[in-house]
Amino acid sequence: MSQDSGVAEHVGRAGDLHGFIVKAMAAVGASDGDALYMADQLIASELANHASHGMRRLPEYVDRALQGFAQPGARASIELDSGSLVRMNGNGTYGHLALRDATAVAVERAKANGIAAVTVRNSEYAGRLAPFCEEAANAGVATLVFGNNNGAGQVVVPPGGTQARLSTNPLAAGVPRSSAPHLVIDFATSAVAAGRLAEERDRGTELSGAWVTPDGLLRPFGGFKGFGLALIVEALGGALSGSETVSERKTADHQGTLIIAIDVAQLRELDAFTAQVEEFIAHVKSGEPEDGHGPIRVPGEGVSLGDEYAYGDPVAVNARTWSELGRIANELKLGMPEEIKAE
């Protein structure tokens, strides 16, 4: 792939952008605490080099609320509870907020029962799943997370096919280490996430045939392996949660999620477990890096939701996203974040 280095970018301060998100979320009905949480999520994504789930998503979230699809003031509620098994209804709120609350329930029930499973249906998309795994790992809880798209967003072609039949169906997992950052993976079962694809297109990147078909549809990662995982996610994140699954029916752009949580300390002493995890991670990282690369990093060793950042840290936003931020600023009667010169 190649990228046009002349593609326009705008640079803002992380703190200014964070404040803009808070004001935009509050303007569409989110509580003060929920608006702050959404801002933390989006800025953490930007600083972790996941622009696909950062500022470019804010206009989408605002539009979904203004059009009546998202319910920013709603809270997820429990509709079935058998102790270690819980089913929740997102009630149309942002997925970030629904999964924040579902993760808290999953951790609480895992602590009480050793293992727990919590499903969520009827929420908006949750962006990256990694922060929820990180939050659970902070409590000594290992997690597996599966998220489908309620049967909508069919943009992925099965191996050997020519028509999209699946969504990007992400999955994530988190394992506690001795301290943060924990061992966390989070990936779409498509070659890249749909947001990443859109971000690269906005930046003028020439897309690889390993990512997309000649018609621009996404391929599964790893051929049949990614395809098989996508089907598992559709079953567990979708059907098991009560969410819709892919079909010929037209369905709402929502998310279905399953969180499986395991309290490590109820299987073995937590410090002994994390010491062993640290030992094998150290061994993996001890290899010589390739020329021009390194040091070797393992999943999770990036910016996490709880990391501190400087107010003035620069965040580069592509021109299309900056224009969209201007549009919602006008609609919500907000001032735009100050633009700074890139260094």
NUMI-185382 format. One record per residue (C-alpha): residue in one letter; y negated, x negated, z negated. Coordinates in steps of 0.001 Angstrom, whole numbers, plus 500000, padded with zeros to 6 digits. Each point is the difference from the previous one (the first is absolute). Layout:
// residues N
<node type="A" y="Y" x="X" z="Z"/>
...
// end
This chain:
// residues 343
<node type="M" y="500000" x="500000" z="500000"/>
<node type="S" y="496461" x="498903" z="500552"/>
<node type="Q" y="496786" x="501225" z="498475"/>
<node type="D" y="496523" x="500221" z="501487"/>
<node type="S" y="497934" x="497755" z="497728"/>
<node type="G" y="496862" x="501723" z="501249"/>
<node type="V" y="500869" x="503360" z="498425"/>
<node type="A" y="497081" x="501075" z="497822"/>
<node type="E" y="500372" x="500082" z="496228"/>
<node type="H" y="497718" x="501044" z="497184"/>
<node type="V" y="500184" x="498360" z="496590"/>
<node type="G" y="499204" x="501697" z="496716"/>
<node type="R" y="500287" x="498985" z="496354"/>
<node type="A" y="503160" x="501174" z="498247"/>
<node type="G" y="497942" x="501517" z="497191"/>
<node type="D" y="497722" x="501923" z="502371"/>
<node type="L" y="502964" x="501359" z="501925"/>
<node type="H" y="501753" x="500939" z="496755"/>
<node type="G" y="496920" x="501933" z="498878"/>
<node type="F" y="499779" x="501759" z="503365"/>
<node type="I" y="503623" x="501155" z="499711"/>
<node type="V" y="499393" x="501328" z="496482"/>
<node type="K" y="496989" x="502020" z="501179"/>
<node type="A" y="501840" x="501322" z="503072"/>
<node type="M" y="503032" x="501069" z="497958"/>
<node type="A" y="497804" x="501686" z="497399"/>
<node type="A" y="498082" x="501780" z="502770"/>
<node type="V" y="503189" x="501672" z="501280"/>
<node type="G" y="501128" x="501104" z="496536"/>
<node type="A" y="501919" x="497176" z="498322"/>
<node type="S" y="499455" x="499448" z="496276"/>
<node type="D" y="498217" x="496848" z="498872"/>
<node type="G" y="503258" x="498339" z="498933"/>
<node type="D" y="501822" x="500976" z="503187"/>
<node type="A" y="497105" x="498802" z="502178"/>
<node type="L" y="500105" x="496618" z="498234"/>
<node type="Y" y="503761" x="499765" z="500479"/>
<node type="M" y="499711" x="500746" z="503720"/>
<node type="A" y="497299" x="497334" z="500334"/>
<node type="D" y="502165" x="497474" z="498146"/>
<node type="Q" y="502889" x="500724" z="502359"/>
<node type="L" y="498002" x="499624" z="503209"/>
<node type="I" y="498173" x="496833" z="498951"/>
<node type="A" y="503236" x="498421" z="498731"/>
<node type="S" y="501498" x="500695" z="503441"/>
<node type="E" y="497065" x="498290" z="501714"/>
<node type="L" y="500155" x="496935" z="497742"/>
<node type="A" y="503776" x="499779" z="500508"/>
<node type="N" y="499376" x="499847" z="503790"/>
<node type="H" y="501364" x="503506" z="500550"/>
<node type="A" y="496970" x="501434" z="501785"/>
<node type="S" y="502283" x="502679" z="501431"/>
<node type="H" y="499913" x="501699" z="496582"/>
<node type="G" y="496476" x="499046" z="498996"/>
<node type="M" y="496567" x="501137" z="501176"/>
<node type="R" y="501303" x="501370" z="503298"/>
<node type="R" y="501802" x="502716" z="498015"/>
<node type="L" y="496934" x="501310" z="498156"/>
<node type="P" y="498614" x="502103" z="502900"/>
<node type="E" y="503471" x="501498" z="500429"/>
<node type="Y" y="500189" x="500922" z="496312"/>
<node type="V" y="496518" x="501520" z="500066"/>
<node type="D" y="500715" x="501968" z="503175"/>
<node type="R" y="503284" x="501333" z="498607"/>
<node type="A" y="498102" x="501305" z="496967"/>
<node type="L" y="497095" x="501484" z="501969"/>
<node type="Q" y="502450" x="501743" z="502343"/>
<node type="G" y="501877" x="501534" z="497070"/>
<node type="F" y="503255" x="498078" z="500389"/>
<node type="A" y="499630" x="497626" z="497020"/>
<node type="Q" y="499199" x="501349" z="496537"/>
<node type="P" y="498273" x="497084" z="498224"/>
<node type="G" y="499474" x="501946" z="496776"/>
<node type="A" y="503657" x="501056" z="499684"/>
<node type="R" y="502581" x="498287" z="497807"/>
<node type="A" y="503728" x="499620" z="500536"/>
<node type="S" y="502079" x="502310" z="497816"/>
<node type="I" y="503612" x="500037" z="498816"/>
<node type="E" y="502007" x="502876" z="501442"/>
<node type="L" y="503536" x="498940" z="498966"/>
<node type="D" y="500890" x="497894" z="496961"/>
<node type="S" y="503440" x="499039" z="498733"/>
<node type="G" y="498933" x="496892" z="498086"/>
<node type="S" y="501040" x="497112" z="502225"/>
<node type="L" y="499508" x="502069" z="503181"/>
<node type="V" y="496559" x="501403" z="500788"/>
<node type="R" y="498627" x="501784" z="503058"/>
<node type="M" y="496227" x="500072" z="500412"/>
<node type="N" y="497637" x="501889" z="502296"/>
<node type="G" y="496988" x="497986" z="501175"/>
<node type="N" y="498036" x="503222" z="500545"/>
<node type="G" y="498248" x="498430" z="502974"/>
<node type="T" y="498286" x="497172" z="498112"/>
<node type="Y" y="499756" x="496457" z="501356"/>
<node type="G" y="503336" x="498204" z="499917"/>
<node type="H" y="498459" x="497097" z="498093"/>
<node type="L" y="499271" x="502347" z="497093"/>
<node type="A" y="503273" x="501927" z="500209"/>
<node type="L" y="502086" x="496809" z="500019"/>
<node type="R" y="497910" x="498453" z="497219"/>
<node type="D" y="500946" x="502958" z="497813"/>
<node type="A" y="503596" x="500131" z="501268"/>
<node type="T" y="500450" x="496301" z="499279"/>
<node type="A" y="498776" x="500535" z="496446"/>
<node type="V" y="502578" x="502782" z="499574"/>
<node type="A" y="502737" x="497839" z="501534"/>
<node type="V" y="499236" x="497125" z="497620"/>
<node type="E" y="499874" x="502335" z="496980"/>
<node type="R" y="503318" x="501631" z="500876"/>
<node type="A" y="501670" x="496662" z="500805"/>
<node type="K" y="498934" x="498729" z="496573"/>
<node type="A" y="501505" x="503119" z="498427"/>
<node type="N" y="503208" x="500197" z="502041"/>
<node type="G" y="500570" x="496544" z="501495"/>
<node type="I" y="499658" x="501286" z="503553"/>
<node type="A" y="497942" x="502766" z="501580"/>
<node type="A" y="499288" x="501521" z="503387"/>
<node type="V" y="496750" x="501796" z="500796"/>
<node type="T" y="499276" x="501739" z="503283"/>
<node type="V" y="496618" x="501133" z="501322"/>
<node type="R" y="499355" x="502412" z="502844"/>
<node type="N" y="496838" x="501520" z="501445"/>
<node type="S" y="497662" x="497038" z="499514"/>
<node type="E" y="497753" x="498215" z="502458"/>
<node type="Y" y="501057" x="496516" z="501112"/>
<node type="A" y="499964" x="497362" z="497274"/>
<node type="G" y="499016" x="496897" z="501971"/>
<node type="R" y="501876" x="496923" z="498768"/>
<node type="L" y="502941" x="500603" z="497662"/>
<node type="A" y="499894" x="496507" z="498480"/>
<node type="P" y="497406" x="500805" z="497285"/>
<node type="F" y="502291" x="502602" z="498449"/>
<node type="C" y="502894" x="497541" z="499874"/>
<node type="E" y="497652" x="497442" z="498441"/>
<node type="E" y="498854" x="502490" z="497354"/>
<node type="A" y="503606" x="500778" z="499047"/>
<node type="A" y="500953" x="496312" z="499932"/>
<node type="N" y="497164" x="499387" z="497531"/>
<node type="A" y="501966" x="502272" z="497664"/>
<node type="G" y="503281" x="498161" z="500574"/>
<node type="V" y="501304" x="502674" z="502363"/>
<node type="A" y="501610" x="499299" z="503374"/>
<node type="T" y="499366" x="502528" z="502758"/>
<node type="L" y="501130" x="501173" z="503409"/>
<node type="V" y="497603" x="502247" z="501952"/>
<node type="F" y="500671" x="501953" z="503196"/>
<node type="G" y="497260" x="501921" z="501846"/>
<node type="N" y="500321" x="502334" z="502991"/>
<node type="N" y="497234" x="501784" z="501909"/>
<node type="N" y="501059" x="503624" z="499535"/>
<node type="G" y="501383" x="500122" z="503538"/>
<node type="A" y="496577" x="499165" z="501492"/>
<node type="G" y="498729" x="496812" z="501629"/>
<node type="Q" y="502989" x="499493" z="502277"/>
<node type="V" y="498982" x="496730" z="501653"/>
<node type="V" y="503172" x="497870" z="499776"/>
<node type="V" y="502637" x="499844" z="502732"/>
<node type="P" y="503696" x="499686" z="499038"/>
<node type="P" y="501809" x="496990" z="501526"/>
<node type="G" y="501067" x="500920" z="503497"/>
<node type="G" y="497620" x="502962" z="500142"/>
<node type="T" y="496744" x="500644" z="501819"/>
<node type="Q" y="498477" x="502771" z="497853"/>
<node type="A" y="498602" x="499767" z="496481"/>
<node type="R" y="502210" x="501680" z="497442"/>
<node type="L" y="499120" x="498360" z="496678"/>
<node type="S" y="496945" x="499055" z="497981"/>
<node type="T" y="499393" x="496526" z="498569"/>
<node type="N" y="501922" x="500982" z="496826"/>
<node type="P" y="499022" x="497208" z="497594"/>
<node type="L" y="502001" x="498743" z="497055"/>
<node type="A" y="499119" x="497724" z="497120"/>
<node type="A" y="501618" x="498327" z="497020"/>
<node type="G" y="498748" x="498221" z="496909"/>
<node type="V" y="501702" x="497583" z="497604"/>
<node type="P" y="498342" x="498737" z="496801"/>
<node type="R" y="499259" x="496285" z="499738"/>
<node type="S" y="498951" x="498201" z="496817"/>
<node type="S" y="496405" x="500949" z="500862"/>
<node type="A" y="498093" x="501480" z="502921"/>
<node type="P" y="500086" x="499725" z="502935"/>
<node type="H" y="503462" x="501541" z="499973"/>
<node type="L" y="502616" x="499904" z="502744"/>
<node type="V" y="498895" x="502904" z="502198"/>
<node type="I" y="500786" x="500931" z="503597"/>
<node type="D" y="498393" x="502817" z="501975"/>
<node type="F" y="500584" x="500553" z="503696"/>
<node type="A" y="500225" x="502610" z="502708"/>
<node type="T" y="503356" x="500424" z="501679"/>
<node type="S" y="498136" x="499800" z="503323"/>
<node type="A" y="499162" x="496571" z="501428"/>
<node type="V" y="496553" x="500326" z="498407"/>
<node type="A" y="498277" x="502796" z="498081"/>
<node type="A" y="498102" x="502531" z="502089"/>
<node type="G" y="496766" x="499008" z="498259"/>
<node type="R" y="500615" x="496343" z="500831"/>
<node type="L" y="500551" x="500936" z="503631"/>
<node type="A" y="496729" x="501965" z="500077"/>
<node type="E" y="498120" x="497157" z="498297"/>
<node type="E" y="501290" x="497453" z="502532"/>
<node type="R" y="499045" x="502258" z="502888"/>
<node type="D" y="496510" x="500395" z="498568"/>
<node type="R" y="499719" x="496210" z="499793"/>
<node type="G" y="501025" x="499535" z="503614"/>
<node type="T" y="503412" x="498464" z="499311"/>
<node type="E" y="502443" x="499820" z="502888"/>
<node type="L" y="503040" x="501761" z="498587"/>
<node type="S" y="503486" x="498528" z="500119"/>
<node type="G" y="502840" x="501784" z="501744"/>
<node type="A" y="501978" x="499392" z="496817"/>
<node type="W" y="497612" x="502419" z="498273"/>
<node type="V" y="499537" x="502735" z="502591"/>
<node type="T" y="501665" x="501459" z="503073"/>
<node type="P" y="498199" x="499978" z="503373"/>
<node type="D" y="498760" x="503488" z="499059"/>
<node type="G" y="498430" x="498651" z="496804"/>
<node type="L" y="502535" x="501531" z="497605"/>
<node type="L" y="501166" x="498014" z="496988"/>
<node type="R" y="503427" x="498408" z="499845"/>
<node type="P" y="502061" x="499757" z="496805"/>
<node type="F" y="500016" x="496531" z="498440"/>
<node type="G" y="503250" x="498085" z="500478"/>
<node type="G" y="501375" x="502485" z="502492"/>
<node type="F" y="502849" x="502055" z="498566"/>
<node type="K" y="499455" x="498661" z="496443"/>
<node type="G" y="496456" x="501321" z="499717"/>
<node type="F" y="501062" x="503214" z="501719"/>
<node type="G" y="502800" x="500503" z="497461"/>
<node type="L" y="497630" x="499378" z="497092"/>
<node type="A" y="497540" x="502513" z="501472"/>
<node type="L" y="502713" x="502656" z="499966"/>
<node type="I" y="500823" x="499205" z="496359"/>
<node type="V" y="496290" x="500334" z="499128"/>
<node type="E" y="499838" x="503323" z="501858"/>
<node type="A" y="502918" x="501284" z="497926"/>
<node type="L" y="498911" x="498685" z="496581"/>
<node type="G" y="496214" x="500125" z="500263"/>
<node type="G" y="500070" x="503151" z="502098"/>
<node type="A" y="502955" x="502352" z="499568"/>
<node type="L" y="500688" x="499093" z="496350"/>
<node type="S" y="496363" x="500489" z="498977"/>
<node type="G" y="499757" x="503400" z="501681"/>
<node type="S" y="497682" x="498587" z="502636"/>
<node type="E" y="500438" x="500975" z="503653"/>
<node type="T" y="501990" x="497655" z="502259"/>
<node type="V" y="499677" x="499176" z="503694"/>
<node type="S" y="500846" x="502854" z="502356"/>
<node type="E" y="498473" x="502005" z="502825"/>
<node type="R" y="497920" x="501917" z="497439"/>
<node type="K" y="496301" x="499261" z="499590"/>
<node type="T" y="499473" x="498843" z="496413"/>
<node type="A" y="497048" x="498987" z="497832"/>
<node type="D" y="498921" x="496358" z="499741"/>
<node type="H" y="501309" x="499566" z="496467"/>
<node type="Q" y="502302" x="497561" z="498254"/>
<node type="G" y="503300" x="500374" z="498170"/>
<node type="T" y="500955" x="497263" z="497534"/>
<node type="L" y="502893" x="498956" z="497786"/>
<node type="I" y="499449" x="497493" z="497183"/>
<node type="I" y="503072" x="498555" z="498274"/>
<node type="A" y="499129" x="498136" z="496797"/>
<node type="I" y="502249" x="497758" z="497860"/>
<node type="D" y="499050" x="498722" z="496552"/>
<node type="V" y="501238" x="496423" z="500213"/>
<node type="A" y="500161" x="499541" z="496216"/>
<node type="Q" y="502703" x="502673" z="499697"/>
<node type="L" y="502366" x="497977" z="502194"/>
<node type="R" y="499163" x="496504" z="498740"/>
<node type="E" y="497344" x="498255" z="497940"/>
<node type="L" y="496772" x="500053" z="502044"/>
<node type="D" y="499007" x="496359" z="499368"/>
<node type="A" y="503453" x="498779" z="501049"/>
<node type="F" y="499808" x="502102" z="503163"/>
<node type="T" y="496539" x="498802" z="500981"/>
<node type="A" y="500951" x="496383" z="499208"/>
<node type="Q" y="502851" x="500268" z="502490"/>
<node type="V" y="497710" x="501599" z="502567"/>
<node type="E" y="497507" x="497145" z="499531"/>
<node type="E" y="502794" x="497452" z="500392"/>
<node type="F" y="501203" x="501295" z="503354"/>
<node type="I" y="496448" x="500517" z="501261"/>
<node type="A" y="499143" x="496406" z="499075"/>
<node type="H" y="503062" x="498797" z="501883"/>
<node type="V" y="499087" x="502016" z="503096"/>
<node type="K" y="496431" x="498671" z="499932"/>
<node type="S" y="501072" x="496381" z="499479"/>
<node type="G" y="500946" x="499520" z="503658"/>
<node type="E" y="497778" x="497966" z="502294"/>
<node type="P" y="497527" x="502197" z="501904"/>
<node type="E" y="499852" x="499901" z="503770"/>
<node type="D" y="497396" x="497710" z="501557"/>
<node type="G" y="496571" x="501524" z="499608"/>
<node type="H" y="501244" x="502733" z="497705"/>
<node type="G" y="500428" x="500498" z="496286"/>
<node type="P" y="500223" x="500176" z="497189"/>
<node type="I" y="503019" x="502291" z="500114"/>
<node type="R" y="499197" x="503398" z="498493"/>
<node type="V" y="502258" x="502858" z="498989"/>
<node type="P" y="499161" x="503703" z="500297"/>
<node type="G" y="497423" x="501183" z="497518"/>
<node type="E" y="498064" x="496755" z="499838"/>
<node type="G" y="496781" x="501438" z="501366"/>
<node type="V" y="497123" x="502040" z="498655"/>
<node type="S" y="501172" x="502849" z="497768"/>
<node type="L" y="498245" x="503110" z="498750"/>
<node type="G" y="499117" x="498491" z="496630"/>
<node type="D" y="498608" x="496697" z="501298"/>
<node type="E" y="496410" x="499125" z="499274"/>
<node type="Y" y="497691" x="499385" z="502925"/>
<node type="A" y="496401" x="498943" z="500321"/>
<node type="Y" y="497457" x="502690" z="500893"/>
<node type="G" y="498738" x="497855" z="502849"/>
<node type="D" y="503405" x="499229" z="501546"/>
<node type="P" y="499617" x="500600" z="503757"/>
<node type="V" y="502054" x="502707" z="501695"/>
<node type="A" y="500053" x="500054" z="503806"/>
<node type="V" y="500223" x="503441" z="501619"/>
<node type="N" y="500567" x="500520" z="503708"/>
<node type="A" y="497201" x="501611" z="502008"/>
<node type="R" y="501751" x="503320" z="500527"/>
<node type="T" y="500703" x="500432" z="496286"/>
<node type="W" y="496412" x="499039" z="499106"/>
<node type="S" y="498754" x="502655" z="502400"/>
<node type="E" y="502299" x="502569" z="498380"/>
<node type="L" y="498669" x="499033" z="496571"/>
<node type="G" y="496515" x="500694" z="501344"/>
<node type="R" y="501120" x="503407" z="501204"/>
<node type="I" y="501387" x="501087" z="496628"/>
<node type="A" y="496984" x="498511" z="498212"/>
<node type="N" y="497824" x="502298" z="502094"/>
<node type="E" y="502243" x="503021" z="499399"/>
<node type="L" y="500118" x="499401" z="496241"/>
<node type="K" y="496341" x="498921" z="499791"/>
<node type="L" y="500852" x="496588" z="498573"/>
<node type="G" y="498374" x="496637" z="500598"/>
<node type="M" y="502069" x="497518" z="501991"/>
<node type="P" y="501268" x="496831" z="498303"/>
<node type="E" y="497754" x="497009" z="500614"/>
<node type="E" y="501175" x="497791" z="502829"/>
<node type="I" y="499993" x="496235" z="499411"/>
<node type="K" y="500249" x="497089" z="502394"/>
<node type="A" y="503492" x="498595" z="500408"/>
<node type="E" y="500296" x="496384" z="498879"/>
// end
